[in-house]
Amino acid sequence: MWEVLPIKDKQEYQRLILAFASLTNMFTQKSEDDITPSPIVNSKFQETVFQKAFHAFGEDIGNTSYDASLRLENDDGTETKFMIGIKTFGIASGDQKIAQFKTNHGEWSKLVDEMERNAYDNNRLRGKEEIDKLNHDLYLTLAKKIATIRNQRIDSSQENLRGFDISKNDNVCSVYHVLMPSKKGESPKIYVGETTYNKIDITNIKIHGCTSARNPSNFVFEDGFHIYKFTSADSQLLMKFNNHEIIIENWDVIYADDAYGIFSDIAKKIYGDIDKGYAIDEIKEENKIIESYSWSLLNDEGKVELFSGFNNFFGVGSKIARDKREERIDKICDTYKEEIDFKKNHLKDLLRDFLVKPAPTLNEKMEKVNLREEIKKIVMETGNENLLQDINKLVYRPIDEMYIPIPNSRKFHNEHPDFFGKDIGTFKTDETGKKTPKLALPREKRKFNLVFEPSGDSITSYVTAQDNGKAIQSVEKQSYLGKWILRKVFQLKEYEPLTSQKLEEIGINGIRLYKKMNSDDIHLQFIWIDTDHLPKDLIQ
């Protein structure tokens, strides 16, 4: 990646990083004045400067090491899209954390406990070689589980950047970009490094063994590309970066003689002289966000709604016309009468119960979910894939059917009637002047351009009129959008509902919609909402 980035952008990035590092003496302990300190690079500053210098997009997603993404146009008109893990650590540092699996800690506890037990023989600590032999299969099992979740997170993030326009020939690459300050006592430098950000090759995992006999549940493995270490206490995955082997540039750092004076000048510029009080200048930014709203994909119980929104396909209410449902059941029974005894298995009766009986309450809906599973189990035992496909089409809504839900939509539209466009959020009124649950404008005037970040792909969308304008749908290619979001971003299998656990695993639990200055586009970003640090634009 580094070699294809614009030279001017790299120079700006270098200039700002070195400017920060030049102030290192301001942060060093005075007792070490006689020793040249290691240059200081603040990781958050590094991420921000990278985004600004290279016009990159900040990745606001949990459980992933991707910190930014950027798009570069190629000579042939296509784009190369980069997902970047941005890191800073000392040139002499060891393995670095690349992922954490807090939510899976309980799921893996039995494996970890068995590893710990195998380390002892009647309270006698075994040797490392013996422990590695006893725990090899356990290490391999857990390494594959770790790799599966890690790879799903990478796939989700890459598909988010790739976008849903699969007709394009864009290439998506993943890299780690690292800055590695020199050691204390050496001539101050910052080494620029780059290495591949691969998915873990599950088929090629080789176990090295535990890190030590006294830490039998911490183990090392490799996949032919990178060497990884898992630590069980905090469920962290670390990676060996081979620091000296990945260096592609090095920058000399010049320490400022009067770092205090520089900070004093900054304070004066922003806040004014001490006796004149604060005089904060107005900040103007290009592409400034002027309106932004974020919300959680989880309900008040911390769950994803099972029958609506992104799980709309999972609904138990059939879209087949009521007077046609018996006809469809009879047709399937007639088509596959040689394959299965519908009477013996009561399959016809089960299909009728599922398709004909109403289910207005949540309990009745859940009963239908169980009934659907019973129907599928009977069909799967036949081994007939065509029958299974036809039954799935009968008991599920269209497989890629989904919509983007707007929480408390009536309140949202009343408070922000012009967010999606002029008067899009206004409601019809009845003859008494009371607002109805239906939006006033016709569909043609409820359309807007929805831009998905960070891919930049856009699609003409609209706010649905019914049910207080509760949903955003695409004007065309609804299944196209569903395939991308459900299969690629959320990494769901066909007919697999979205759950809170799945969101935890891929590191997404919220959505942000925002508008930029001088633009009518609505931008959508999948995000991670930290409950301990709620975003300022959060709506309930």
VEXVEX-37527 format. One record per residue (C-alpha): residue in three letters; residue number from 0; x, y, z. Coordinates in nm, 4 decimals, m for minus. Example, Ala and Ser with C-alpha at 12.3 -4.5 7.8 and 13.67 -1.06 7.14 Angstrom:
roro pami c1 c2 c3
ALA 0 1.2300 m0.4500 0.7800
SER 1 1.3670 m0.1060 0.7140
***
This chain:
roro pami c1 c2 c3
MET 0 0.0000 0.0000 0.0000
TRP 1 0.2645 0.2510 0.1103
GLU 2 0.4419 0.2598 m0.2254
VAL 3 0.1232 0.3528 m0.4160
LEU 4 0.0063 0.6288 m0.1813
PRO 5 0.0414 0.9849 m0.3189
ILE 6 0.3839 1.1306 m0.2396
LYS 7 0.2438 1.4641 m0.1171
ASP 8 0.0070 1.2846 0.1192
LYS 9 0.2943 1.0761 0.2577
GLN 10 0.5022 1.3885 0.3086
GLU 11 0.2181 1.5550 0.4993
TYR 12 0.1707 1.2444 0.7145
GLN 13 0.5441 1.2263 0.7889
ARG 14 0.5592 1.5981 0.8702
LEU 15 0.2783 1.5782 1.1273
ILE 16 0.3998 1.2565 1.2895
LEU 17 0.7496 1.3999 1.3248
ALA 18 0.6064 1.7242 1.4623
PHE 19 0.4362 1.5307 1.7425
ALA 20 0.7446 1.3167 1.8060
SER 21 0.9619 1.6302 1.8230
LEU 22 0.7837 1.7189 2.1487
THR 23 0.8941 1.3954 2.3169
ASN 24 1.1105 1.5755 2.5720
MET 25 0.7944 1.7311 2.7167
PHE 26 0.6817 1.3851 2.8298
THR 27 1.0070 1.2293 2.9529
GLN 28 1.1121 1.1765 3.3115
LYS 29 1.3659 1.4387 3.4205
SER 30 1.5801 1.1736 3.5934
GLU 31 1.6606 1.0382 3.2473
ASP 32 1.7873 1.3667 3.0988
ASP 33 2.1207 1.2082 3.0083
ILE 34 1.9606 0.9288 2.8032
THR 35 1.8106 0.9927 2.4586
PRO 36 1.4421 0.9063 2.4964
SER 37 1.2470 0.6905 2.2556
PRO 38 1.0270 0.9048 2.0260
ILE 39 0.6663 0.9214 2.1403
VAL 40 0.3865 0.8626 1.8901
ASN 41 0.0337 0.8750 2.0268
SER 42 m0.1765 0.6034 1.8628
LYS 43 m0.4951 0.8102 1.8450
PHE 44 m0.3051 1.1022 1.6967
GLN 45 m0.1516 0.8651 1.4431
GLU 46 m0.4961 0.7343 1.3378
THR 47 m0.6359 1.0855 1.3038
VAL 48 m0.3389 1.2138 1.1022
PHE 49 m0.3493 0.9072 0.8753
GLN 50 m0.7164 0.9718 0.8013
LYS 51 m0.6575 1.3419 0.7326
ALA 52 m0.3407 1.3074 0.5265
PHE 53 m0.4641 1.0236 0.3055
HIS 54 m0.8350 1.1192 0.3013
ALA 55 m0.9105 0.7853 0.4633
PHE 56 m1.2317 0.6778 0.6327
GLY 57 m1.2246 0.6032 1.0055
GLU 58 m1.3589 0.2582 1.0899
ASP 59 m1.5906 0.3007 1.3900
ILE 60 m1.6428 m0.0707 1.4477
GLY 61 m1.5693 m0.2803 1.7552
ASN 62 m1.3922 m0.6191 1.7693
THR 63 m1.1710 m0.5482 1.4699
SER 64 m0.8196 m0.4144 1.4188
TYR 65 m0.9195 m0.2166 1.1117
ASP 66 m0.8756 0.1476 1.1971
ALA 67 m0.9170 0.3097 0.8571
SER 68 m1.0027 0.2421 0.4958
LEU 69 m0.9223 0.4301 0.1801
ARG 70 m0.9930 0.4131 m0.1899
LEU 71 m0.7361 0.4796 m0.4628
GLU 72 m0.8344 0.5170 m0.8267
ASN 73 m0.6371 0.3069 m1.0737
ASP 74 m0.5370 0.4112 m1.4249
ASP 75 m0.8066 0.1856 m1.5768
GLY 76 m1.0864 0.3566 m1.3827
THR 77 m1.1272 0.0835 m1.1206
GLU 78 m1.0500 0.1337 m0.7544
THR 79 m0.8174 m0.0408 m0.5137
LYS 80 m0.9682 m0.0351 m0.1671
PHE 81 m0.7484 m0.0782 0.1385
MET 82 m0.8515 m0.1889 0.4867
ILE 83 m0.5785 m0.0747 0.7256
GLY 84 m0.4854 m0.1802 1.0742
ILE 85 m0.2903 0.1133 1.2174
LYS 86 m0.0447 0.0400 1.4968
THR 87 0.2439 0.1969 1.6808
PHE 88 0.4867 0.0058 1.9011
GLY 89 0.8558 0.0121 1.9760
ILE 90 1.0992 m0.1405 1.7286
ALA 91 1.2139 m0.3795 2.0043
SER 92 0.8610 m0.4787 2.1093
GLY 93 0.7290 m0.8332 2.0978
ASP 94 0.3926 m0.9768 1.9897
GLN 95 0.1080 m0.7297 1.9447
LYS 96 m0.2616 m0.7658 2.0246
ILE 97 m0.4731 m0.7871 1.7084
ALA 98 m0.8096 m0.9143 1.8378
GLN 99 m1.0092 m0.9959 2.1486
PHE 100 m1.2901 m1.2449 2.2006
LYS 101 m1.4558 m1.1471 2.5296
THR 102 m1.7999 m1.2725 2.4331
ASN 103 m1.6639 m1.6167 2.3432
HIS 104 m1.4727 m1.6652 2.6696
GLY 105 m1.7529 m1.8681 2.8301
GLU 106 m1.8047 m2.0753 2.5172
TRP 107 m1.4401 m2.1815 2.5208
SER 108 m1.4048 m2.2302 2.8986
LYS 109 m1.4369 m2.6116 2.8852
LEU 110 m1.1465 m2.6357 2.6409
VAL 111 m0.9350 m2.3999 2.8518
ASP 112 m1.0173 m2.5872 3.1734
GLU 113 m0.9135 m2.9181 3.0157
MET 114 m0.5849 m2.7639 2.9001
GLU 115 m0.5180 m2.6518 3.2572
ARG 116 m0.6027 m2.9955 3.4031
ASN 117 m0.3750 m3.1718 3.1542
ALA 118 m0.0821 m2.9703 3.2836
TYR 119 m0.0815 m3.1636 3.6119
ASP 120 m0.0353 m3.5266 3.7103
ASN 121 m0.1530 m3.5743 4.0701
ASN 122 m0.0663 m3.2117 4.1519
ARG 123 0.2731 m3.2458 3.9816
LEU 124 0.3355 m2.9954 3.7013
ARG 125 0.4197 m3.1809 3.3819
GLY 126 0.6949 m3.0691 3.1467
LYS 127 0.6157 m2.8439 2.8499
GLU 128 0.6760 m3.1175 2.5922
GLU 129 0.4324 m3.3533 2.7660
ILE 130 0.1707 m3.0784 2.8037
ASP 131 0.1989 m2.9874 2.4356
LYS 132 0.1405 m3.3506 2.3387
LEU 133 m0.1637 m3.3910 2.5651
ASN 134 m0.3138 m3.0564 2.4622
HIS 135 m0.2301 m3.0598 2.0911
ASP 136 m0.5819 m3.1466 1.9717
LEU 137 m0.7351 m2.9015 2.2208
TYR 138 m0.5050 m2.6239 2.0954
LEU 139 m0.5961 m2.7082 1.7359
THR 140 m0.9709 m2.7094 1.8090
LEU 141 m0.9555 m2.3726 1.9828
ALA 142 m0.7239 m2.2240 1.7179
LYS 143 m0.9774 m2.3149 1.4487
LYS 144 m1.2611 m2.1571 1.6486
ILE 145 m1.0553 m1.8408 1.6966
ALA 146 m0.9654 m1.8346 1.3272
THR 147 m1.3276 m1.8787 1.2170
ILE 148 m1.4497 m1.5775 1.4135
ARG 149 m1.1444 m1.3722 1.3213
ASN 150 m1.2010 m1.4471 0.9520
GLN 151 m1.5712 m1.3598 0.9737
ARG 152 m1.4809 m1.0189 1.1158
ILE 153 m1.2330 m0.9606 0.8351
ASP 154 m1.4835 m1.0735 0.5701
SER 155 m1.7523 m0.8460 0.7135
SER 156 m1.5243 m0.5415 0.7183
GLN 157 m1.3934 m0.6098 0.3685
GLU 158 m1.7429 m0.6521 0.2258
ASN 159 m1.8477 m0.3299 0.3978
LEU 160 m1.5701 m0.1536 0.2078
ARG 161 m1.6213 m0.3489 m0.1136
GLY 162 m1.9853 m0.2402 m0.1253
PHE 163 m2.2829 m0.4030 m0.2913
ASP 164 m2.2026 m0.3066 m0.6503
ILE 165 m2.0480 m0.6414 m0.7440
SER 166 m2.0387 m0.5428 m1.1110
LYS 167 m1.7302 m0.3368 m1.0349
ASN 168 m1.3851 m0.4908 m1.0627
ASP 169 m1.2512 m0.3195 m0.7535
ASN 170 m0.9797 m0.4930 m0.5557
VAL 171 m0.9891 m0.4993 m0.1739
CYS 172 m0.6577 m0.5389 0.0090
SER 173 m0.5814 m0.5542 0.3812
VAL 174 m0.2574 m0.4332 0.5368
TYR 175 m0.1090 m0.3413 0.8707
HIS 176 0.0565 0.0003 0.8695
VAL 177 0.2884 0.0434 1.1672
LEU 178 0.5131 0.3116 1.3107
MET 179 0.7948 0.1786 1.5289
PRO 180 0.9939 0.4303 1.7360
SER 181 1.3591 0.3488 1.8048
LYS 182 1.4793 0.2286 2.1447
LYS 183 1.5734 0.4568 2.4294
GLY 184 1.9401 0.5509 2.4140
GLU 185 1.9605 0.5246 2.0342
SER 186 1.9561 0.7976 1.7718
PRO 187 1.5835 0.8897 1.7575
LYS 188 1.4070 0.7448 1.4544
ILE 189 1.0641 0.6293 1.3530
TYR 190 1.0560 0.3175 1.1390
VAL 191 0.7660 0.2770 0.8970
GLY 192 0.6549 m0.0830 0.8523
GLU 193 0.3952 m0.2677 0.6498
THR 194 0.2820 m0.6283 0.6523
THR 195 m0.0080 m0.8305 0.5207
TYR 196 m0.3367 m0.8458 0.7074
ASN 197 m0.4382 m1.1977 0.6102
LYS 198 m0.7284 m1.4092 0.7146
ILE 199 m0.6019 m1.7077 0.9109
ASP 200 m0.5538 m2.0081 0.6833
ILE 201 m0.7534 m2.2614 0.8855
THR 202 m0.6498 m2.5551 0.6689
ASN 203 m0.2823 m2.4832 0.7315
ILE 204 m0.2810 m2.4216 1.1079
LYS 205 0.0166 m2.5749 1.2882
ILE 206 0.0405 m2.5794 1.6664
HIS 207 0.3693 m2.4710 1.8274
GLY 208 0.2521 m2.5439 2.1815
CYS 209 0.2004 m2.3604 2.5078
THR 210 0.4015 m2.0518 2.5943
SER 211 0.5264 m2.2234 2.9114
ALA 212 0.4370 m2.5156 3.1356
ARG 213 0.2936 m2.2772 3.3939
ASN 214 0.0679 m2.1190 3.1317
PRO 215 m0.0732 m2.4267 2.9560
SER 216 m0.3804 m2.2474 2.8176
ASN 217 m0.1704 m1.9799 2.6448
PHE 218 m0.0465 m2.1250 2.3203
VAL 219 0.1221 m2.0362 1.9907
PHE 220 0.0196 m2.1402 1.6409
GLU 221 0.0930 m2.0414 1.2825
ASP 222 m0.0763 m2.0676 0.9433
GLY 223 0.2166 m2.0287 0.7061
PHE 224 0.1748 m1.6507 0.6861
HIS 225 0.1922 m1.5290 1.0451
ILE 226 0.2634 m1.6609 1.3935
TYR 227 m0.0118 m1.6062 1.6506
LYS 228 m0.0389 m1.6348 2.0282
PHE 229 m0.3610 m1.6799 2.2244
THR 230 m0.3836 m1.5791 2.5908
SER 231 m0.6809 m1.7353 2.7665
ALA 232 m0.7186 m1.5058 3.0703
ASP 233 m0.8182 m1.2087 2.8559
SER 234 m0.9139 m1.4032 2.5384
GLN 235 m0.6668 m1.2023 2.3316
LEU 236 m0.5045 m1.2952 2.0016
LEU 237 m0.1574 m1.1543 1.9437
MET 238 0.0615 m1.1642 1.6332
LYS 239 0.4358 m1.1618 1.5704
PHE 240 0.5137 m0.8687 1.3408
ASN 241 0.8815 m0.9456 1.2691
ASN 242 0.9538 m0.5778 1.3290
HIS 243 1.2911 m0.5430 1.1559
GLU 244 1.1814 m0.7433 0.8514
ILE 245 0.8832 m0.5222 0.7646
ILE 246 1.0628 m0.1833 0.7637
ILE 247 1.0098 0.0113 0.4411
GLU 248 1.1252 0.3614 0.5516
ASN 249 1.2845 0.5308 0.8467
TRP 250 1.2532 0.8918 0.9553
ASP 251 1.5012 1.0874 1.1658
VAL 252 1.3400 1.2637 1.4606
ILE 253 1.4629 1.6049 1.5729
TYR 254 1.3653 1.6880 1.9303
ALA 255 1.2468 2.0454 1.9869
ASP 256 1.4766 2.2513 2.2107
ASP 257 1.1844 2.4334 2.3700
ALA 258 0.8848 2.1975 2.3655
TYR 259 0.7271 2.3955 2.6500
GLY 260 0.7404 2.7152 2.4436
ILE 261 0.5699 2.5406 2.1501
PHE 262 0.2847 2.4246 2.3739
SER 263 0.2614 2.7739 2.5195
ASP 264 0.2263 2.9211 2.1699
ILE 265 m0.0486 2.6698 2.0872
ALA 266 m0.2347 2.7610 2.4048
LYS 267 m0.2060 3.1309 2.3224
LYS 268 m0.3327 3.0799 1.9670
ILE 269 m0.6377 2.8847 2.0786
TYR 270 m0.7236 3.0383 2.4146
GLY 271 m0.5613 3.3794 2.3916
ASP 272 m0.3437 3.5493 2.6497
ILE 273 m0.4068 3.4645 3.0135
ASP 274 m0.5404 3.8132 3.0875
LYS 275 m0.7650 3.8224 2.7809
GLY 276 m0.9635 3.5058 2.8472
TYR 277 m1.0560 3.2388 2.5934
ALA 278 m1.0862 3.3226 2.2254
ILE 279 m1.1626 2.9983 2.0479
ASP 280 m1.1632 3.0388 1.6721
GLU 281 m1.4370 2.8841 1.4670
ILE 282 m1.3278 2.5532 1.3136
LYS 283 m1.4165 2.4995 0.9520
GLU 284 m1.3721 2.1626 0.7952
GLU 285 m1.4170 2.0322 0.4464
ASN 286 m1.7040 1.7831 0.4169
LYS 287 m1.8307 1.8850 0.7578
ILE 288 m2.1079 1.6646 0.8981
ILE 289 m2.4019 1.8907 0.9765
GLU 290 m2.6562 1.6392 1.1052
SER 291 m2.5991 1.2927 1.2483
TYR 292 m2.8038 1.0221 1.4250
SER 293 m2.6948 0.6827 1.5507
TRP 294 m2.8873 0.4004 1.7124
SER 295 m2.8442 0.0483 1.8380
LEU 296 m2.9548 m0.2571 1.6397
LEU 297 m3.0575 m0.4161 1.9702
ASN 298 m3.3910 m0.3667 2.1452
ASP 299 m3.4372 m0.2777 2.5125
GLU 300 m3.3747 m0.6426 2.6056
GLY 301 m3.0417 m0.6434 2.4241
LYS 302 m3.1720 m0.8611 2.1400
VAL 303 m3.2222 m0.8185 1.7665
GLU 304 m3.5883 m0.8112 1.6639
LEU 305 m3.6539 m1.1595 1.5276
PHE 306 m3.9293 m1.0921 1.2762
SER 307 m3.8617 m0.7463 1.1347
GLY 308 m3.5882 m0.5174 1.0040
PHE 309 m3.2833 m0.7186 0.9089
ASN 310 m3.4740 m1.0362 1.0053
ASN 311 m3.7786 m0.9548 0.7961
PHE 312 m3.7197 m1.2729 0.5924
PHE 313 m3.7600 m1.4735 0.9153
GLY 314 m4.1198 m1.3618 0.9625
VAL 315 m4.3839 m1.6347 0.9968
GLY 316 m4.6588 m1.4459 0.8170
SER 317 m4.6774 m1.5766 0.4598
LYS 318 m4.6855 m1.3380 0.1642
ILE 319 m4.8788 m1.5949 m0.0405
ALA 320 m5.2387 m1.4859 m0.0934
ARG 321 m5.4604 m1.6614 0.1626
ASP 322 m5.6811 m1.8222 m0.1049
LYS 323 m5.3709 m1.9618 m0.2792
ARG 324 m5.2024 m2.1259 0.0194
GLU 325 m5.3964 m2.4544 0.0146
GLU 326 m5.3306 m2.4726 m0.3572
ARG 327 m4.9556 m2.4354 m0.3047
ILE 328 m4.9549 m2.7074 m0.0389
ASP 329 m5.1443 m2.9461 m0.2682
LYS 330 m4.9037 m2.8730 m0.5540
ILE 331 m4.5967 m2.9600 m0.3436
CYS 332 m4.7619 m3.2778 m0.2110
ASP 333 m4.8458 m3.3855 m0.5637
THR 334 m4.4994 m3.3025 m0.7027
TYR 335 m4.3128 m3.5004 m0.4381
LYS 336 m4.5630 m3.7792 m0.3606
GLU 337 m4.3101 m4.0396 m0.4754
GLU 338 m4.0401 m3.8961 m0.2487
ILE 339 m4.2235 m3.8736 0.0834
ASP 340 m4.5414 m3.9975 0.2476
PHE 341 m4.7035 m3.6666 0.3410
LYS 342 m4.9809 m3.8387 0.5393
LYS 343 m4.7516 m4.0661 0.7378
ASN 344 m4.5331 m3.7731 0.8409
HIS 345 m4.8320 m3.5429 0.8875
LEU 346 m4.6328 m3.3011 0.6732
LYS 347 m4.9378 m3.1749 0.4886
ASP 348 m5.1147 m3.0992 0.8164
LEU 349 m4.8051 m2.9264 0.9527
LEU 350 m4.7780 m2.7108 0.6400
ARG 351 m5.1444 m2.6199 0.6668
ASP 352 m5.1052 m2.5235 1.0338
PHE 353 m4.8069 m2.3057 0.9463
LEU 354 m4.9541 m2.1301 0.6430
VAL 355 m5.3193 m2.0968 0.7359
LYS 356 m5.3376 m2.0371 1.1109
PRO 357 m5.2806 m1.6747 1.2206
ALA 358 m5.0115 m1.5885 1.4776
PRO 359 m5.0774 m1.2393 1.6165
THR 360 m4.8853 m1.2754 1.9455
LEU 361 m4.5145 m1.3268 2.0060
ASN 362 m4.5752 m1.6656 2.1702
GLU 363 m4.7768 m1.7810 1.8705
LYS 364 m4.5041 m1.6571 1.6356
MET 365 m4.2430 m1.8561 1.8312
GLU 366 m4.4664 m2.1642 1.8102
LYS 367 m4.4638 m2.1221 1.4339
VAL 368 m4.0831 m2.0932 1.4351
ASN 369 m4.0678 m2.4290 1.6153
LEU 370 m4.3223 m2.5706 1.3730
ARG 371 m4.1114 m2.4518 1.0810
GLU 372 m3.8067 m2.6286 1.2253
GLU 373 m4.0093 m2.9485 1.2641
ILE 374 m4.1191 m2.9264 0.8998
LYS 375 m3.7622 m2.8694 0.7830
LYS 376 m3.6317 m3.1617 0.9898
ILE 377 m3.8796 m3.4009 0.8250
VAL 378 m3.7894 m3.2721 0.4794
MET 379 m3.4123 m3.2819 0.5385
GLU 380 m3.4356 m3.6491 0.6315
THR 381 m3.5454 m3.7226 0.2732
GLY 382 m3.2166 m3.5871 0.1360
ASN 383 m3.4084 m3.4248 m0.1502
GLU 384 m3.2566 m3.0791 m0.2079
ASN 385 m3.5294 m2.9700 m0.4514
LEU 386 m3.8004 m3.0518 m0.1985
LEU 387 m3.6096 m2.8637 0.0719
GLN 388 m3.5754 m2.5568 m0.1512
ASP 389 m3.9480 m2.5578 m0.2337
ILE 390 m4.0436 m2.6001 0.1320
ASN 391 m3.8112 m2.3171 0.2359
LYS 392 m3.9754 m2.0885 m0.0191
LEU 393 m4.3106 m2.1868 0.1269
VAL 394 m4.2343 m2.1354 0.4971
TYR 395 m4.0007 m1.8356 0.4703
ARG 396 m4.0409 m1.4939 0.3181
PRO 397 m3.8003 m1.4123 0.0304
ILE 398 m3.4565 m1.5077 0.1580
ASP 399 m3.2954 m1.1654 0.1089
GLU 400 m3.5945 m0.9587 0.2200
MET 401 m3.4981 m0.6959 0.4744
TYR 402 m3.5294 m0.3265 0.5481
ILE 403 m3.3275 m0.0758 0.7484
PRO 404 m3.5376 0.0077 1.0546
ILE 405 m3.5752 0.3604 1.1926
PRO 406 m3.6245 0.3405 1.5716
ASN 407 m3.9256 0.5256 1.7154
SER 408 m3.9882 0.6420 1.3624
ARG 409 m4.2884 0.8607 1.4386
LYS 410 m4.0932 1.0589 1.6965
PHE 411 m3.7907 1.0777 1.4639
HIS 412 m3.9920 1.2138 1.1696
ASN 413 m4.1801 1.4629 1.3867
GLU 414 m3.8521 1.5980 1.5262
HIS 415 m3.6580 1.5827 1.1976
PRO 416 m3.9144 1.6063 0.9146
ASP 417 m3.6584 1.7315 0.6605
PHE 418 m3.3654 1.5006 0.7411
PHE 419 m3.4204 1.2671 0.4450
GLY 420 m3.5409 1.5521 0.2264
LYS 421 m3.7858 1.8391 0.2271
ASP 422 m4.1071 1.7296 0.4106
ILE 423 m4.0316 1.3575 0.3672
GLY 424 m4.1000 1.3066 0.7376
THR 425 m4.4390 1.4805 0.7448
PHE 426 m4.7523 1.2753 0.8150
LYS 427 m5.0933 1.2739 0.6481
THR 428 m5.3812 1.4112 0.8486
ASP 429 m5.7383 1.2831 0.8644
GLU 430 m6.0571 1.4888 0.8303
THR 431 m6.0244 1.6025 1.1933
GLY 432 m5.6694 1.7291 1.1376
LYS 433 m5.5118 1.4479 1.3392
LYS 434 m5.1898 1.2988 1.2091
THR 435 m5.2241 0.9465 1.0686
PRO 436 m4.9537 0.6727 1.0780
LYS 437 m4.8890 0.7290 0.7064
LEU 438 m4.6380 0.9702 0.5539
ALA 439 m4.7911 1.2437 0.3405
LEU 440 m4.5693 1.2622 0.0319
PRO 441 m4.6021 1.0129 m0.2541
ARG 442 m4.3213 0.7591 m0.2919
GLU 443 m4.1617 0.9515 m0.5791
LYS 444 m4.1049 1.2472 m0.3452
ARG 445 m3.9798 1.0310 m0.0581
LYS 446 m3.6726 0.9163 m0.2499
PHE 447 m3.3152 1.0112 m0.1623
ASN 448 m2.9604 0.8982 m0.2383
LEU 449 m2.8251 0.6603 0.0278
VAL 450 m2.4440 0.6374 0.0393
PHE 451 m2.2889 0.3415 0.2195
GLU 452 m1.9627 0.4146 0.3969
PRO 453 m1.6813 0.3326 0.3669
SER 454 m1.7411 0.1755 0.0230
GLY 455 m1.8929 0.4931 m0.1227
ASP 456 m2.1534 0.2843 m0.3087
SER 457 m2.4892 0.4586 m0.3367
ILE 458 m2.8398 0.3461 m0.4128
THR 459 m3.1655 0.5351 m0.4586
SER 460 m3.3780 0.4658 m0.1531
TYR 461 m3.7005 0.5814 0.0056
VAL 462 m3.8744 0.5926 0.3417
THR 463 m4.1770 0.3637 0.3471
ALA 464 m4.5089 0.5415 0.3983
GLN 465 m4.6841 0.2866 0.6202
ASP 466 m4.6351 0.2209 0.9923
ASN 467 m4.5115 0.5702 1.0773
GLY 468 m4.2412 0.5572 0.8102
LYS 469 m4.0528 0.2896 1.0027
ALA 470 m3.8255 0.1629 0.7256
ILE 471 m3.5692 0.2543 0.4630
GLN 472 m3.5779 0.0425 0.1476
SER 473 m3.4034 0.0613 m0.1867
VAL 474 m3.6171 0.1679 m0.4818
GLU 475 m3.4736 m0.1126 m0.6910
LYS 476 m3.2631 m0.4249 m0.6270
GLN 477 m3.4040 m0.4878 m0.2791
SER 478 m3.2693 m0.8443 m0.2867
TYR 479 m2.9362 m0.7090 m0.4139
LEU 480 m2.9012 m0.4956 m0.1012
GLY 481 m3.0244 m0.7804 0.1188
LYS 482 m2.7648 m1.0211 m0.0181
TRP 483 m2.4866 m0.7754 0.0528
ILE 484 m2.5913 m0.6734 0.4054
LEU 485 m2.7094 m1.0151 0.5279
ARG 486 m2.4526 m1.2431 0.3613
LYS 487 m2.1496 m1.0144 0.3380
VAL 488 m2.1625 m0.7498 0.6114
PHE 489 m2.3365 m0.9643 0.8750
GLN 490 m2.1823 m1.2911 0.7486
LEU 491 m2.5127 m1.4813 0.7819
LYS 492 m2.5872 m1.8123 0.6171
GLU 493 m2.9085 m1.8485 0.4175
TYR 494 m3.2116 m1.8546 0.6501
GLU 495 m2.9916 m1.7708 0.9503
PRO 496 m3.1421 m1.4912 1.1617
LEU 497 m2.9317 m1.2022 1.2861
THR 498 m2.8669 m1.2280 1.6617
SER 499 m2.6916 m1.0217 1.9269
GLN 500 m2.4202 m1.2900 1.9474
LYS 501 m2.3532 m1.2618 1.5757
LEU 502 m2.3258 m0.8837 1.6056
GLU 503 m2.0786 m0.9249 1.8922
GLU 504 m1.8679 m1.1615 1.6855
ILE 505 m1.8405 m0.9345 1.3808
GLY 506 m1.8122 m0.6137 1.5832
ILE 507 m2.1218 m0.4271 1.4654
ASN 508 m2.4149 m0.3283 1.6850
GLY 509 m2.5366 0.0032 1.5507
ILE 510 m2.6070 0.2302 1.2551
ARG 511 m2.5246 0.5936 1.1926
LEU 512 m2.6991 0.8155 0.9381
TYR 513 m2.5531 1.1559 0.8624
LYS 514 m2.5601 1.4456 0.6167
LYS 515 m2.2727 1.6637 0.4986
MET 516 m2.2652 2.0323 0.4261
ASN 517 m2.3819 2.1316 0.0767
SER 518 m2.5166 1.7825 m0.0014
ASP 519 m2.8569 1.6139 0.0105
ASP 520 m2.7060 1.2626 0.0289
ILE 521 m2.7743 1.0494 0.3350
HIS 522 m2.4668 0.8523 0.4463
LEU 523 m2.5033 0.5193 0.6287
GLN 524 m2.2314 0.3606 0.8378
PHE 525 m2.2383 0.0392 1.0400
ILE 526 m2.0775 0.1130 1.3771
TRP 527 m1.9981 m0.0259 1.7195
ILE 528 m2.1685 0.1520 2.0114
ASP 529 m1.9762 0.1286 2.3380
THR 530 m2.2325 0.1340 2.6198
ASP 531 m1.9747 0.2936 2.8492
HIS 532 m1.9072 0.5768 2.6029
LEU 533 m2.2299 0.6465 2.4176
PRO 534 m2.2014 0.8608 2.1020
LYS 535 m2.3344 1.2151 2.1245
ASP 536 m2.5708 1.1594 1.8311
LEU 537 m2.7383 0.8499 1.9829
ILE 538 m3.1168 0.8339 1.9617
GLN 539 m3.3272 0.5901 2.1611
***
